[in-house]
Amino acid sequence: MFLVSAALVLPTLAPSAYAGPRVEYKQMFTTPVPGASTGTDTQLLYKNPNDPNAKPIPVRKEVFTFPDGTTYDGSVVPDCTASDPEIMLMGTSACPPESWIGGGLGDTTMSGFGSEERPIDVDAWDRGDGPILYGHDHQTGIGGVSHIHQSGQTMTVEIPQSPGGPPDGESALHKIHNVFPARSVGDRAYIRTPPTCPPSGVWTFKGQFTFSDGVVEKESYDMPCQRSTTATKIQRKRRHHARLRHRHR
């Protein structure tokens, strides 16, 4: 089975990405505006904690938790009704174009036999029971299907094994760059940002990654959000008053 990632972008991660020993994680909305229709933009760089030049340890599960207050409306996007075998047989033509919700930007790769780096394409469509992902080799078109399972603000994907080379006999995801653009119909949004930007000025995304050797790595990423003019003024006044109180002590 070919590897598929649910990561919901840049050939290498920007310095602001959160760099853990096995994965560098950066995830954000495509707009900083509260209460707006939005897409998602995700970068992952998997790596071997013992040797940056070695094949990464295969990831088995990705769990993404979006900021509190994020809302979803699956009815905005028509469903793809094709079965998994139909998608694997027909490829991207199995689902209607209007059900496509995003995918890779051409720089997603996996490490397979030895140090070989292979580009893969990722396409995602909406389906009644959750988004479906199709990852396929850029050259051969051979691929596999996986599903995103949603529970509240959390999105989970189980990543199947993919044949490969030593030392473990399988392939491993290396770089992920997936973008899901904003989709809306009238005042309904497929994904909508939280209604407010918190006092911290950031929305926090969380990622949890389980690897083939049982190790679990947890990372988070803070995306700056746009505070309202009123909220900004109030915050400035509070800081000003705090400074005055400090001076008069």
C-alpha positions in Angstrom: 0.0 0.0 0.0 1.3 3.4 -0.9 1.9 6.0 1.8 -0.7 8.7 2.2 -0.5 11.7 4.6 -3.4 13.6 6.0 -1.4 16.8 6.6 -3.6 19.5 5.6 3.5 25.0 2.4 7.7 25.2 0.6 10.3 22.5 -0.3 11.9 23.0 3.1 10.3 24.3 6.2 10.6 27.9 7.2 12.7 28.6 10.4 9.5 29.4 12.3 8.3 25.8 12.1 8.4 23.9 15.3 11.3 21.5 15.1 11.1 18.2 17.1 13.6 15.4 16.9 11.5 13.4 14.4 9.2 16.0 12.7 9.2 19.7 12.0 5.6 20.9 12.1 3.9 24.0 10.8 0.2 24.3 10.3 -2.0 27.3 9.8 -5.2 28.7 8.3 -4.9 30.6 5.0 -6.3 33.7 6.7 -5.7 35.4 10.1 -9.2 36.9 10.1 -11.5 35.6 12.9 -14.8 34.1 11.8 -13.8 33.9 8.1 -14.0 31.1 5.5 -10.5 29.6 5.4 -8.3 26.9 4.0 -5.5 25.1 5.7 -1.8 25.1 4.9 0.5 22.4 6.4 4.2 21.6 6.2 5.9 18.6 7.7 9.5 17.4 7.5 10.0 13.9 8.8 13.6 13.0 9.8 15.7 10.4 11.5 16.6 11.5 15.0 20.0 9.8 14.9 21.1 10.8 11.4 19.6 13.7 9.4 20.8 12.1 6.1 19.1 8.7 6.8 15.7 7.5 5.9 13.1 8.8 8.4 11.4 6.3 10.7 8.0 5.6 9.1 5.0 7.4 10.6 1.9 5.3 11.3 -0.6 7.9 12.6 -1.0 11.7 12.3 -3.4 13.5 14.6 -4.1 17.2 14.1 -6.1 19.3 16.5 -7.3 22.7 15.3 -7.8 25.8 17.5 -10.8 26.0 19.7 -13.8 27.6 17.9 -13.0 26.3 14.4 -16.2 25.2 12.7 -16.9 22.9 9.7 -19.7 22.5 7.3 -19.3 19.5 5.0 -22.4 20.3 3.1 -20.6 23.1 1.4 -18.6 20.6 -0.8 -20.3 17.9 -2.9 -19.4 14.3 -1.9 -17.2 12.0 -3.9 -19.1 8.7 -4.0 -16.4 6.6 -5.6 -15.2 3.6 -3.6 -11.6 3.2 -2.5 -10.9 0.5 -5.2 -12.5 2.8 -7.9 -10.2 5.6 -6.9 -7.1 3.4 -7.0 -8.2 2.1 -10.4 -9.3 5.4 -12.0 -7.1 7.8 -10.1 -8.2 11.5 -10.0 -10.9 11.0 -12.6 -12.9 8.8 -10.1 -14.2 11.8 -8.2 -16.1 14.9 -9.6 -13.8 18.0 -9.8 -16.2 20.0 -7.5 -15.6 17.5 -4.7 -11.8 18.1 -4.7 -10.8 20.0 -1.5 -7.0 20.2 -1.8 -3.7 18.3 -1.9 0.0 18.5 -2.4 1.9 21.3 -4.1 4.4 19.1 -5.9 7.1 18.8 -3.3 5.8 16.0 -1.2 8.4 13.2 -1.1 9.0 9.8 0.4 12.2 7.8 1.0 12.1 4.3 -0.3 15.0 2.0 -1.3 18.3 3.2 0.1 18.6 7.0 -0.1 16.2 7.3 -3.1 13.8 10.2 -2.8 10.6 9.9 -4.7 8.0 12.6 -5.4 4.4 11.8 -4.7 1.1 13.6 -5.5 -1.7 13.9 -2.9 -5.3 14.7 -3.8 -8.2 15.0 -1.3 -11.9 14.9 -1.9 -14.9 15.4 0.5 -17.0 12.3 1.3 -19.9 11.9 3.6 -18.0 10.1 6.3 -15.0 12.4 6.1 -12.3 13.5 3.6 -10.6 10.9 1.5 -7.0 11.1 0.4 -5.2 9.6 -2.6 -1.4 9.5 -2.6 0.2 8.4 -5.8 3.7 8.2 -7.3 4.3 11.2 -9.5 5.8 9.1 -12.2 4.0 5.8 -12.2 0.6 6.9 -10.8 0.5 3.9 -8.5 -1.0 4.9 -5.1 -3.3 4.2 -2.2 -6.2 5.6 -0.3 -6.6 6.7 3.2 -9.3 8.5 5.2 -9.4 11.5 7.6 -11.5 10.8 10.7 -12.9 13.8 12.4 -13.9 14.1 16.1 -14.6 17.7 17.1 -11.5 19.7 16.4 -9.3 16.7 15.9 -8.5 15.1 12.5 -6.8 11.6 12.5 -5.3 9.6 9.7 -3.9 6.0 9.9 -1.0 5.7 7.4 -0.6 2.3 5.9 2.8 0.5 5.4 4.4 0.9 2.0 7.1 -1.5 0.6 10.6 -0.2 0.5 14.2 -1.0 1.3 16.5 -1.4 4.3 16.8 -1.2 7.2 13.1 -1.9 7.8 11.8 -3.0 4.4 9.4 -0.1 3.9 9.2 3.4 2.6 8.8 6.5 4.8 7.3 9.9 4.3 9.9 12.7 4.2 8.4 16.0 3.2 4.7 17.0 3.2 3.3 20.2 1.7 -0.5 20.2 1.5 -2.8 23.1 1.0 -6.6 23.0 1.2 -8.1 26.3 -0.2 -11.1 28.0 1.3 -14.5 26.9 0.1 -17.8 28.6 0.8 -21.3 28.8 -0.5 -23.1 32.0 0.4 -22.5 32.6 4.1 -21.6 29.0 4.7 -17.9 27.9 5.0 -16.4 24.5 4.6 -14.0 25.6 7.4 -14.3 28.7 9.4 -11.7 30.3 11.7 -12.6 30.8 15.4 -14.9 33.8 16.0 -12.2 35.7 18.0 -8.4 36.1 18.2 -7.5 35.4 21.9 -5.5 37.9 24.0 -2.3 35.9 23.2 -2.7 37.0 19.6 -2.2 33.5 18.3 -4.3 30.4 17.4 -2.6 27.2 18.5 -2.5 24.1 16.2 -1.4 20.7 17.7 0.1 17.7 16.0 0.7 14.2 17.4 2.7 11.7 15.4 3.0 8.0 16.1 5.9 6.1 14.5 6.5 2.5 13.6 8.8 1.9 16.6 6.0 3.1 19.0 7.4 6.5 19.7 4.9 9.3 20.0 6.0 12.9 19.3 3.8 15.9 20.1 4.3 19.3 18.6 2.4 22.6 18.4 2.4 25.7 16.2 1.2 29.2 17.0 -0.3 31.1 14.1 -0.7 34.9 14.6 -4.3 36.0 14.3 -5.9 39.4 13.6 -7.3 41.1 16.7 -10.1 43.5 16.4 -9.3 47.3 16.7 -11.3 47.5 19.9 -9.6 44.5 21.5 -6.2 45.9 20.5 -7.0 49.3 22.0 -8.2 47.7 25.3 -5.0 45.6 25.4 -2.8 48.6 24.9 -4.6 50.5 27.7 -4.2 47.6 30.0 -0.4 47.5 29.3 -0.2 51.3 29.8 -2.0 51.2 33.1 0.2 48.3 34.2 3.3 50.3 33.4 2.0 53.3 35.4 1.2 51.1 38.4 4.7 49.7 38.3 6.3 53.1 38.2 4.3 54.3 41.2 5.2 51.4 43.4 
